[in-house]
Amino acid sequence: MSMELPMSALIVLDFLTKKGPHSPKVISKKANLPLRTVSFALRHLRKGKLCRRIPNLSDMRQPLYIADNERARAVFLRFGKVPM
């Protein structure tokens, strides 16, 4: 995995691996990051296939994002764990 990830992407990835699937709005509130920063981070994570978008069956307007735990583990081994 040769891509560089911004710190915000590592924080969001850590959040998703610990807390499971969430919408960007919820990630923003619970991780205390601006929504724009979360969207930026999710774009980077999706590009690197570290997370994917899944349908939110309770509100189809707000998709959920879920981490690929295997790939996330490899990233955390390479970059080190990010404290929340």
Secondary structure, 3 states (H helix, E strand, C coil): CCCCCCHHHHHHHHHHHHHCCECHHHHHHHHCCCHHHHHHHHHHHHHCCCEEEECCCCCCCCCEEEECHHHHHHHHHHHCCCCC
